[in-house]
Amino acid sequence: MSKKEFTALLIFISILSCRPQNSNKREVLVGGPCEGCEAIYEYGDMRLSSTDTLPEFKTTEPKLKITGTVYQNDGKTPASNVILYVHQTNRKGIYPTKGNEKGWARRHGYIRGWVKTGEDGKYTFYTFRPSSYPDRSEPEHIHLTVKEPDKNEYYVDSFVFDDDPLLTKSNRARLDNRAGSGIISPVFQNGILVAERDIILGLNIPDYE
Ligand SMILES: [Fe+2]
């Protein structure tokens, strides 16, 4: 073997060893690709419980309580240890930042929260009704991401408001109903809007098994 051939052989071997193991296995993401879903891990040292109160709840109107039950894919069995992450705009329709944010908070802003369900699958967020973007290009919405044990995180339909004039017929027709419908109909109870939404894991989620 000439020196040239030996060098070529070495290069060939090093290329082979760089190939990932199981390269024939394609990793399928539950729910498809999702930009920013990793923000669900940005709760830091917060101890998650089934209830969370978002920043500026106390000082902002109209206050909103969103509550419901997370169910397994059968739609009946309460799902425990499921993390839900929400983020939303403020009353000006922007995702406000303080300037010192790291990670996805730079885009999602600080009006966000996390819960983790217990045995009964129940969850509650105390927040306020967001506003639509200043250009009114989208209905008012609260983004929602889910992380259940043994699955990658995935986004589900945002909370949107049945009485929002921007939630048009064509808008409604485009909804995917991921994890069930996100359309909520809050009612005033003791000075706070209360809305219910149950979440069915995996419902209308691509590649969910
Ligand atoms: Fe948004």
py3Dmol code that shows the C-alpha trace and the ligand (Angstrom):
import py3Dmol

protein = """\
ATOM      1  CA  MET A   1       0.000   0.000   0.000  1.00  0.00           C
ATOM      2  CA  SER A   2       1.388   3.364  -0.993  1.00  0.00           C
ATOM      3  CA  LYS A   3       1.450   6.289   1.386  1.00  0.00           C
ATOM      4  CA  LYS A   4      -1.317   7.956  -0.650  1.00  0.00           C
ATOM      5  CA  GLU A   5      -3.503   4.856  -0.497  1.00  0.00           C
ATOM      6  CA  PHE A   6      -2.914   4.550   3.252  1.00  0.00           C
ATOM      7  CA  THR A   7      -3.955   8.183   3.797  1.00  0.00           C
ATOM      8  CA  ALA A   8      -7.085   7.644   1.692  1.00  0.00           C
ATOM      9  CA  LEU A   9      -7.916   4.550   3.773  1.00  0.00           C
ATOM     10  CA  LEU A  10      -7.516   6.513   7.009  1.00  0.00           C
ATOM     11  CA  ILE A  11      -9.844   9.255   5.727  1.00  0.00           C
ATOM     12  CA  PHE A  12     -12.387   6.646   4.666  1.00  0.00           C
ATOM     13  CA  ILE A  13     -12.319   4.981   8.099  1.00  0.00           C
ATOM     14  CA  SER A  14     -12.680   8.308   9.896  1.00  0.00           C
ATOM     15  CA  ILE A  15     -15.703   9.233   7.747  1.00  0.00           C
ATOM     16  CA  LEU A  16     -17.341   5.889   8.561  1.00  0.00           C
ATOM     17  CA  SER A  17     -16.752   6.304  12.293  1.00  0.00           C
ATOM     18  CA  CYS A  18     -18.317   9.787  12.218  1.00  0.00           C
ATOM     19  CA  ARG A  19     -21.627   8.476  10.956  1.00  0.00           C
ATOM     20  CA  PRO A  20     -24.251   8.471  13.669  1.00  0.00           C
ATOM     21  CA  GLN A  21     -25.257   5.107  15.062  1.00  0.00           C
ATOM     22  CA  ASN A  22     -28.710   3.931  13.986  1.00  0.00           C
ATOM     23  CA  SER A  23     -28.610   6.425  11.145  1.00  0.00           C
ATOM     24  CA  ASN A  24     -31.289   4.351   9.407  1.00  0.00           C
ATOM     25  CA  LYS A  25     -33.704   5.142  12.250  1.00  0.00           C
ATOM     26  CA  ARG A  26     -35.564   8.408  11.727  1.00  0.00           C
ATOM     27  CA  GLU A  27     -36.565  10.073  14.958  1.00  0.00           C
ATOM     28  CA  VAL A  28     -40.207  11.005  14.671  1.00  0.00           C
ATOM     29  CA  LEU A  29     -41.338  13.927  16.758  1.00  0.00           C
ATOM     30  CA  VAL A  30     -44.772  13.685  18.268  1.00  0.00           C
ATOM     31  CA  GLY A  31     -46.732  16.674  17.008  1.00  0.00           C
ATOM     32  CA  GLY A  32     -44.224  17.584  14.317  1.00  0.00           C
ATOM     33  CA  PRO A  33     -41.596  20.300  14.519  1.00  0.00           C
ATOM     34  CA  CYS A  34     -42.265  23.114  16.959  1.00  0.00           C
ATOM     35  CA  GLU A  35     -40.336  26.349  17.200  1.00  0.00           C
ATOM     36  CA  GLY A  36     -40.089  27.415  20.814  1.00  0.00           C
ATOM     37  CA  CYS A  37     -41.778  24.433  22.434  1.00  0.00           C
ATOM     38  CA  GLU A  38     -38.588  23.870  24.467  1.00  0.00           C
ATOM     39  CA  ALA A  39     -39.624  26.935  26.469  1.00  0.00           C
ATOM     40  CA  ILE A  40     -41.679  24.476  28.496  1.00  0.00           C
ATOM     41  CA  TYR A  41     -38.415  23.575  30.284  1.00  0.00           C
ATOM     42  CA  GLU A  42     -37.642  27.159  31.274  1.00  0.00           C
ATOM     43  CA  TYR A  43     -39.388  27.079  34.664  1.00  0.00           C
ATOM     44  CA  GLY A  44     -36.049  27.160  36.467  1.00  0.00           C
ATOM     45  CA  ASP A  45     -36.297  26.341  40.166  1.00  0.00           C
ATOM     46  CA  MET A  46     -40.069  26.861  40.298  1.00  0.00           C
ATOM     47  CA  ARG A  47     -41.835  23.985  42.039  1.00  0.00           C
ATOM     48  CA  LEU A  48     -44.642  23.149  39.680  1.00  0.00           C
ATOM     49  CA  SER A  49     -48.116  22.458  41.009  1.00  0.00           C
ATOM     50  CA  SER A  50     -51.515  22.210  39.366  1.00  0.00           C
ATOM     51  CA  THR A  51     -52.085  25.968  39.740  1.00  0.00           C
ATOM     52  CA  ASP A  52     -50.067  28.953  38.590  1.00  0.00           C
ATOM     53  CA  THR A  53     -50.631  32.686  38.695  1.00  0.00           C
ATOM     54  CA  LEU A  54     -49.088  34.628  35.844  1.00  0.00           C
ATOM     55  CA  PRO A  55     -47.225  37.930  36.335  1.00  0.00           C
ATOM     56  CA  GLU A  56     -49.373  41.079  36.470  1.00  0.00           C
ATOM     57  CA  PHE A  57     -52.525  39.096  37.308  1.00  0.00           C
ATOM     58  CA  LYS A  58     -53.206  41.294  40.324  1.00  0.00           C
ATOM     59  CA  THR A  59     -52.832  44.584  38.485  1.00  0.00           C
ATOM     60  CA  THR A  60     -54.484  43.775  35.161  1.00  0.00           C
ATOM     61  CA  GLU A  61     -58.113  43.589  34.077  1.00  0.00           C
ATOM     62  CA  PRO A  62     -60.047  41.679  32.996  1.00  0.00           C
ATOM     63  CA  LYS A  63     -58.747  38.886  35.179  1.00  0.00           C
ATOM     64  CA  LEU A  64     -59.097  35.417  33.770  1.00  0.00           C
ATOM     65  CA  LYS A  65     -59.109  32.000  35.358  1.00  0.00           C
ATOM     66  CA  ILE A  66     -58.654  29.089  32.980  1.00  0.00           C
ATOM     67  CA  THR A  67     -59.253  25.673  34.414  1.00  0.00           C
ATOM     68  CA  GLY A  68     -59.940  22.131  33.306  1.00  0.00           C
ATOM     69  CA  THR A  69     -58.773  18.550  33.289  1.00  0.00           C
ATOM     70  CA  VAL A  70     -56.048  16.930  31.251  1.00  0.00           C
ATOM     71  CA  TYR A  71     -57.127  13.515  30.041  1.00  0.00           C
ATOM     72  CA  GLN A  72     -55.243  10.635  28.507  1.00  0.00           C
ATOM     73  CA  ASN A  73     -55.889   9.871  24.858  1.00  0.00           C
ATOM     74  CA  ASP A  74     -59.037   7.888  25.793  1.00  0.00           C
ATOM     75  CA  GLY A  75     -60.662  11.168  26.845  1.00  0.00           C
ATOM     76  CA  LYS A  76     -61.677   9.678  30.225  1.00  0.00           C
ATOM     77  CA  THR A  77     -58.632   8.897  32.340  1.00  0.00           C
ATOM     78  CA  PRO A  78     -57.141  11.932  34.129  1.00  0.00           C
ATOM     79  CA  ALA A  79     -53.491  12.406  33.166  1.00  0.00           C
ATOM     80  CA  SER A  80     -51.001  13.105  35.935  1.00  0.00           C
ATOM     81  CA  ASN A  81     -47.500  14.570  35.756  1.00  0.00           C
ATOM     82  CA  VAL A  82     -48.291  16.533  32.634  1.00  0.00           C
ATOM     83  CA  ILE A  83     -46.636  19.942  32.368  1.00  0.00           C
ATOM     84  CA  LEU A  84     -48.557  22.736  30.653  1.00  0.00           C
ATOM     85  CA  TYR A  85     -46.827  25.926  29.582  1.00  0.00           C
ATOM     86  CA  VAL A  86     -48.705  29.068  28.533  1.00  0.00           C
ATOM     87  CA  HIS A  87     -47.502  32.400  27.233  1.00  0.00           C
ATOM     88  CA  GLN A  88     -49.517  35.364  26.090  1.00  0.00           C
ATOM     89  CA  THR A  89     -49.502  39.027  25.159  1.00  0.00           C
ATOM     90  CA  ASN A  90     -50.286  41.843  27.546  1.00  0.00           C
ATOM     91  CA  ARG A  91     -53.201  44.255  27.129  1.00  0.00           C
ATOM     92  CA  LYS A  92     -51.278  46.087  24.404  1.00  0.00           C
ATOM     93  CA  GLY A  93     -50.988  42.936  22.351  1.00  0.00           C
ATOM     94  CA  ILE A  94     -47.269  42.523  22.793  1.00  0.00           C
ATOM     95  CA  TYR A  95     -45.138  39.884  24.501  1.00  0.00           C
ATOM     96  CA  PRO A  96     -43.485  42.219  26.996  1.00  0.00           C
ATOM     97  CA  THR A  97     -39.859  41.794  28.042  1.00  0.00           C
ATOM     98  CA  LYS A  98     -37.753  43.436  30.732  1.00  0.00           C
ATOM     99  CA  GLY A  99     -34.532  43.264  28.748  1.00  0.00           C
ATOM    100  CA  ASN A 100     -32.696  40.682  30.831  1.00  0.00           C
ATOM    101  CA  GLU A 101     -34.498  37.648  29.430  1.00  0.00           C
ATOM    102  CA  LYS A 102     -32.704  34.528  28.412  1.00  0.00           C
ATOM    103  CA  GLY A 103     -33.757  31.757  26.066  1.00  0.00           C
ATOM    104  CA  TRP A 104     -37.268  31.801  24.691  1.00  0.00           C
ATOM    105  CA  ALA A 105     -38.396  34.438  27.175  1.00  0.00           C
ATOM    106  CA  ARG A 106     -36.826  36.953  24.796  1.00  0.00           C
ATOM    107  CA  ARG A 107     -39.618  36.122  22.346  1.00  0.00           C
ATOM    108  CA  HIS A 108     -42.352  34.816  24.599  1.00  0.00           C
ATOM    109  CA  GLY A 109     -42.037  37.649  27.091  1.00  0.00           C
ATOM    110  CA  TYR A 110     -42.611  37.299  30.822  1.00  0.00           C
ATOM    111  CA  ILE A 111     -46.377  36.799  30.865  1.00  0.00           C
ATOM    112  CA  ARG A 112     -46.066  33.058  31.071  1.00  0.00           C
ATOM    113  CA  GLY A 113     -46.703  30.208  33.439  1.00  0.00           C
ATOM    114  CA  TRP A 114     -46.374  26.505  34.112  1.00  0.00           C
ATOM    115  CA  VAL A 115     -48.432  23.878  35.862  1.00  0.00           C
ATOM    116  CA  LYS A 116     -48.000  20.188  36.484  1.00  0.00           C
ATOM    117  CA  THR A 117     -51.050  18.010  36.937  1.00  0.00           C
ATOM    118  CA  GLY A 118     -51.614  15.756  39.909  1.00  0.00           C
ATOM    119  CA  GLU A 119     -53.545  12.482  40.048  1.00  0.00           C
ATOM    120  CA  ASP A 120     -56.849  14.184  39.164  1.00  0.00           C
ATOM    121  CA  GLY A 121     -55.415  15.778  35.989  1.00  0.00           C
ATOM    122  CA  LYS A 122     -56.751  19.184  36.965  1.00  0.00           C
ATOM    123  CA  TYR A 123     -55.024  22.468  36.147  1.00  0.00           C
ATOM    124  CA  THR A 124     -55.698  26.160  36.733  1.00  0.00           C
ATOM    125  CA  PHE A 125     -54.049  29.319  35.429  1.00  0.00           C
ATOM    126  CA  TYR A 126     -54.824  32.743  36.884  1.00  0.00           C
ATOM    127  CA  THR A 127     -54.058  35.402  34.325  1.00  0.00           C
ATOM    128  CA  PHE A 128     -55.790  38.175  32.417  1.00  0.00           C
ATOM    129  CA  ARG A 129     -57.335  38.372  29.013  1.00  0.00           C
ATOM    130  CA  PRO A 130     -54.646  39.117  26.403  1.00  0.00           C
ATOM    131  CA  SER A 131     -55.120  41.555  23.547  1.00  0.00           C
ATOM    132  CA  SER A 132     -54.737  40.820  19.870  1.00  0.00           C
ATOM    133  CA  TYR A 133     -51.525  41.958  18.209  1.00  0.00           C
ATOM    134  CA  PRO A 134     -51.474  45.730  17.543  1.00  0.00           C
ATOM    135  CA  ASP A 135     -52.061  45.121  13.830  1.00  0.00           C
ATOM    136  CA  ARG A 136     -55.054  42.934  14.749  1.00  0.00           C
ATOM    137  CA  SER A 137     -53.730  40.216  12.436  1.00  0.00           C
ATOM    138  CA  GLU A 138     -54.646  37.424  14.846  1.00  0.00           C
ATOM    139  CA  PRO A 139     -57.431  36.807  17.324  1.00  0.00           C
ATOM    140  CA  GLU A 140     -56.562  37.136  21.017  1.00  0.00           C
ATOM    141  CA  HIS A 141     -54.809  33.948  22.030  1.00  0.00           C
ATOM    142  CA  ILE A 142     -52.842  32.232  24.751  1.00  0.00           C
ATOM    143  CA  HIS A 143     -50.264  29.760  23.499  1.00  0.00           C
ATOM    144  CA  LEU A 144     -50.224  26.334  25.095  1.00  0.00           C
ATOM    145  CA  THR A 145     -47.520  23.672  25.065  1.00  0.00           C
ATOM    146  CA  VAL A 146     -47.744  20.230  26.618  1.00  0.00           C
ATOM    147  CA  LYS A 147     -45.128  17.866  28.021  1.00  0.00           C
ATOM    148  CA  GLU A 148     -46.304  14.506  29.158  1.00  0.00           C
ATOM    149  CA  PRO A 149     -44.011  11.836  30.568  1.00  0.00           C
ATOM    150  CA  ASP A 150     -42.263   9.732  27.914  1.00  0.00           C
ATOM    151  CA  LYS A 151     -43.161  12.010  24.993  1.00  0.00           C
ATOM    152  CA  ASN A 152     -41.469  15.012  23.500  1.00  0.00           C
ATOM    153  CA  GLU A 153     -43.100  18.371  24.096  1.00  0.00           C
ATOM    154  CA  TYR A 154     -45.652  19.529  21.530  1.00  0.00           C
ATOM    155  CA  TYR A 155     -47.925  22.507  20.998  1.00  0.00           C
ATOM    156  CA  VAL A 156     -51.684  22.268  21.091  1.00  0.00           C
ATOM    157  CA  ASP A 157     -54.409  24.683  19.980  1.00  0.00           C
ATOM    158  CA  SER A 158     -54.087  28.062  21.641  1.00  0.00           C
ATOM    159  CA  PHE A 159     -56.822  29.315  23.906  1.00  0.00           C
ATOM    160  CA  VAL A 160     -58.965  31.663  21.828  1.00  0.00           C
ATOM    161  CA  PHE A 161     -62.142  33.497  22.748  1.00  0.00           C
ATOM    162  CA  ASP A 162     -65.531  32.644  21.349  1.00  0.00           C
ATOM    163  CA  ASP A 163     -66.716  36.264  21.608  1.00  0.00           C
ATOM    164  CA  ASP A 164     -63.642  37.720  19.879  1.00  0.00           C
ATOM    165  CA  PRO A 165     -64.727  39.456  16.634  1.00  0.00           C
ATOM    166  CA  LEU A 166     -61.346  38.574  15.157  1.00  0.00           C
ATOM    167  CA  LEU A 167     -62.131  34.889  15.571  1.00  0.00           C
ATOM    168  CA  THR A 168     -63.869  34.774  12.214  1.00  0.00           C
ATOM    169  CA  LYS A 169     -65.595  31.891  10.475  1.00  0.00           C
ATOM    170  CA  SER A 170     -62.585  31.253   8.266  1.00  0.00           C
ATOM    171  CA  ASN A 171     -60.322  31.449  11.306  1.00  0.00           C
ATOM    172  CA  ARG A 172     -62.375  28.847  13.093  1.00  0.00           C
ATOM    173  CA  ALA A 173     -62.328  26.607  10.043  1.00  0.00           C
ATOM    174  CA  ARG A 174     -58.537  26.654  10.083  1.00  0.00           C
ATOM    175  CA  LEU A 175     -58.213  25.459  13.690  1.00  0.00           C
ATOM    176  CA  ASP A 176     -56.558  22.057  14.059  1.00  0.00           C
ATOM    177  CA  ASN A 177     -58.207  21.234  17.387  1.00  0.00           C
ATOM    178  CA  ARG A 178     -54.954  19.815  18.666  1.00  0.00           C
ATOM    179  CA  ALA A 179     -55.715  18.238  22.050  1.00  0.00           C
ATOM    180  CA  GLY A 180     -59.300  19.400  21.529  1.00  0.00           C
ATOM    181  CA  SER A 181     -60.830  22.767  20.808  1.00  0.00           C
ATOM    182  CA  GLY A 182     -59.104  25.793  22.304  1.00  0.00           C
ATOM    183  CA  ILE A 183     -62.157  28.020  21.986  1.00  0.00           C
ATOM    184  CA  ILE A 184     -63.189  29.192  25.435  1.00  0.00           C
ATOM    185  CA  SER A 185     -66.270  31.101  26.561  1.00  0.00           C
ATOM    186  CA  PRO A 186     -65.405  32.889  29.789  1.00  0.00           C
ATOM    187  CA  VAL A 187     -68.166  34.021  32.117  1.00  0.00           C
ATOM    188  CA  PHE A 188     -67.852  36.638  34.844  1.00  0.00           C
ATOM    189  CA  GLN A 189     -67.950  35.143  38.343  1.00  0.00           C
ATOM    190  CA  ASN A 190     -67.159  37.372  41.328  1.00  0.00           C
ATOM    191  CA  GLY A 191     -65.282  39.883  39.217  1.00  0.00           C
ATOM    192  CA  ILE A 192     -63.162  37.411  37.315  1.00  0.00           C
ATOM    193  CA  LEU A 193     -63.660  35.757  33.954  1.00  0.00           C
ATOM    194  CA  VAL A 194     -63.771  31.995  34.352  1.00  0.00           C
ATOM    195  CA  ALA A 195     -63.266  29.621  31.452  1.00  0.00           C
ATOM    196  CA  GLU A 196     -63.029  25.882  31.215  1.00  0.00           C
ATOM    197  CA  ARG A 197     -61.156  23.743  28.777  1.00  0.00           C
ATOM    198  CA  ASP A 198     -60.355  20.073  29.007  1.00  0.00           C
ATOM    199  CA  ILE A 199     -57.307  18.784  27.212  1.00  0.00           C
ATOM    200  CA  ILE A 200     -57.148  15.369  25.570  1.00  0.00           C
ATOM    201  CA  LEU A 201     -53.575  14.265  25.104  1.00  0.00           C
ATOM    202  CA  GLY A 202     -52.660  13.234  21.593  1.00  0.00           C
ATOM    203  CA  LEU A 203     -56.000  14.184  20.043  1.00  0.00           C
ATOM    204  CA  ASN A 204     -55.341  15.430  16.481  1.00  0.00           C
ATOM    205  CA  ILE A 205     -51.615  15.322  17.193  1.00  0.00           C
ATOM    206  CA  PRO A 206     -49.575  13.892  14.303  1.00  0.00           C
ATOM    207  CA  ASP A 207     -47.466  10.786  15.016  1.00  0.00           C
ATOM    208  CA  TYR A 208     -48.997  10.277  18.447  1.00  0.00           C
ATOM    209  CA  GLU A 209     -48.937   6.655  19.542  1.00  0.00           C
TER     210      GLU A 209
END
"""
ligand_1 = """\
1
LIG
Fe -48.854 34.569 19.557
"""
view = py3Dmol.view(width=600, height=400)
view.addModel(protein, "pdb")
view.setStyle({"model": 0}, {"cartoon": {"style": "trace"}})
view.addModel(ligand_1, "xyz")
view.setStyle({"model": 1}, {"stick": {}})
view.zoomTo()
view.show()
